[in-house]
Amino acid sequence: MKIKTFKNVNYSILILFIAAFLLASCEKEEIVSSEKENTVLKNSDSKNLKRETIGVSTCASFDRSCDDDLVLDVNECNFISGSGRDMPNQYLIEDLLNNCRTEELPSNCNWWKGNITQTRTISLFLNNCCYSATVFNNRLDGWRDLAIANKPNSSYLVTNYERLPGGTMHNAPFGPYEIRIRVTYRKKICSFTGLPDVIRQ
């Protein structure tokens, strides 16, 4: 009888030990999983916003002297002649981006039901250097490409740019001067060409 009781106690202890071990393992796995998830989120946050790579921190002193006589085309999309600095023209940037540097909805797509939008804030760096009309247009195109590179995913299109108030001067007095643009992205849903019943995001 004593032997049976002793065996039962041993089995109970063994079962309790195994249960405790399994619980500890699961808990540890949950913590590791949670840490991994947080790391992924942190990494995606840090990778989230690609930054402008153009070298804007310095320019020769003579490049800061301009007539600022840039002329816009009739659609107010691009400069067609003259030269100018980005600092005096910084308040035109929002209009120039919105007028011609948003993305059109492809013909085989519709906006996602419910008007789903997301925003990202990108930084643009101005240095008060003198640019020709062509170079200035190239910079605007580069800022559009930066907005596109920061899409939440390929299901979204750039629909709006909004200049946020204020800015930050780095390395005064010459800059660069950092301005922030809030980009709005709207979600689309598209059908495969020729297969209207097959939907993809």
Rosetta blueprint (number, residue, H / E / L):
1 M L
2 K H
3 I H
4 K H
5 T H
6 F H
7 K H
8 N H
9 V H
10 N H
11 Y H
12 S H
13 I H
14 L H
15 I H
16 L H
17 F H
18 I H
19 A H
20 A H
21 F H
22 L H
23 L H
24 A H
25 S H
26 C H
27 E H
28 K H
29 E H
30 E H
31 I H
32 V H
33 S H
34 S H
35 E H
36 K H
37 E H
38 N H
39 T H
40 V H
41 L H
42 K H
43 N H
44 S H
45 D H
46 S H
47 K H
48 N H
49 L L
50 K L
51 R L
52 E L
53 T L
54 I L
55 G L
56 V L
57 S L
58 T L
59 C L
60 A L
61 S H
62 F H
63 D H
64 R H
65 S L
66 C L
67 D L
68 D L
69 D L
70 L L
71 V E
72 L E
73 D L
74 V L
75 N L
76 E L
77 C L
78 N L
79 F E
80 I E
81 S E
82 G L
83 S E
84 G E
85 R E
86 D L
87 M L
88 P L
89 N L
90 Q L
91 Y L
92 L L
93 I H
94 E H
95 D H
96 L H
97 L H
98 N H
99 N H
100 C H
101 R L
102 T L
103 E L
104 E L
105 L L
106 P L
107 S L
108 N L
109 C E
110 N E
111 W E
112 W L
113 K L
114 G L
115 N L
116 I L
117 T E
118 Q E
119 T E
120 R E
121 T E
122 I E
123 S E
124 L E
125 F E
126 L E
127 N L
128 N L
129 C L
130 C E
131 Y E
132 S E
133 A H
134 T H
135 V H
136 F H
137 N H
138 N H
139 R H
140 L H
141 D H
142 G H
143 W H
144 R H
145 D H
146 L H
147 A H
148 I H
149 A H
150 N L
151 K L
152 P L
153 N L
154 S L
155 S L
156 Y E
157 L E
158 V E
159 T E
160 N E
161 Y E
162 E E
163 R E
164 L L
165 P L
166 G L
167 G L
168 T E
169 M E
170 H L
171 N L
172 A L
173 P L
174 F L
175 G L
176 P L
177 Y E
178 E E
179 I E
180 R E
181 I E
182 R E
183 V E
184 T E
185 Y E
186 R E
187 K E
188 K E
189 I E
190 C E
191 S E
192 F E
193 T L
194 G L
195 L E
196 P E
197 D E
198 V E
199 I E
200 R E
201 Q L
